[in-house]
C-alpha cells in the first residue's frame, strides 16, 4: 500500500478514505481497489471495509457488529449481518477512533478465516 492512490471517486468522503488508507498501510496484506462507487479494502480477495459516499462499512462480524450498531452514527449495513455502517455527520475524534478500530477488527477477523 505504499504507492500513491488516485483521488476517491466523486462523492466519496476524502477524509474517510485518507484515514482508512493510513490505517491499512500499517497493517499487512491489505489490498485496495477503487471503482466508480467508492473504495474497497480486502485481504485475500475478501472485502473487509468499503467507503461509498459518506458511508464507511466494516466487516467486523455479528457479535462485534451488534454492539457497534449501538454507537453514534452507526447502523446495520446493507452488505449483511457481518457488516456495520458508519456515517458520521463530521469525522470528529470519536468517529475517527471507531473507524480505525473497526478497520483493525475487520483485518483481524479476516486473518482468522
N, C-alpha and C positions, 0 to 999 in steps of 0.2 A: 504494500500500500504506500510505497514511498514516492511513486511517480505522481505528478500533478494531475488533478482531475478536471474535467470540463465543468463549466458552470452548471448548476442544477437546472433542470427543465423549467420553463416558465411556470410560475405559480408555486413552485416548491420553496418551502421556507429555507432560505440560505443559512440562517443561523442554526437550525436543527441539523442540516446536512454537514456543516462545518464541525459542529460539536460531535456528531457521530463518526465522521471521518477521523477526527483526532482520537476518539475512543478506540476505533477499530485499529488504528495504526499502532496502538500499544498492546494489541492482542495478536496471537498467532493464528495463521490460517484463514484470515477473513478476506473474502473476495468482494469486490464492489462492482455493481452493474447499474448503469443509468439508461433509462429509456424515456419515451415521451410522457410517461405517467409519473416518474419520480426516480428514486434511488433505492436499490436493494442491496443489502449486505448479506452474504451467505458463507457457509462453511461446507465444503464438500458438496456443493450444489443445493444444500438445504438452506432456504432463507431463514435468517434469524431476526432481521429488522428491515423496515421499509419506511421511507418518507414519501408521502404523496400530499401535495398541497401543504397545508399547515399541520397535518397529522402525521405522527410517527407511530408505528406499530412494532411491537416486540413479541417474539415467540418465547415466552418465559414459562409456559406450562400452566396447567389448570389450577394447581394449588396456589402458586405464587400469583397467578393472574387473578384469581378470585379475590385475594387480599388487595392487590394493586388497583383493581377496579373501584375500590372504596376510597381512593385518594383523590385529591382535587385534580380536575382536568383529565381524568382517566375514565375510560368506558370499555365496554365489550368491543371487540374488533369484528368486522365482517369477515376477517380471514379465518375465524374459527375459535373454539374454546381454549386453545393453547396460546392465543394471542391476546394482548391488551393494547388498546389505543391510547395515545396521549396527544391531546390537542389544547395546549395552554394558550391563553389569551396573550401572554408575553412569556418569554423564556427567562424567567427570574431564576434565582439561585435554587429554589425548591424544584422547579421544573427541570432545570439542568441536572440536579442530583438524581432525580427519578430517571431521566433519560439515560444517563451514564450507567446507573445501577442496573436498569432493566436490560440495557445492551450487554453488559457484562454477564448478567444472569442468563440471557439467551445464548451467549457464547459458551458458558459453562455447560448449559443443558445440551447444546449441540455436540459438545465434546464427549458426552456420555453415550450418545447414540451410536 
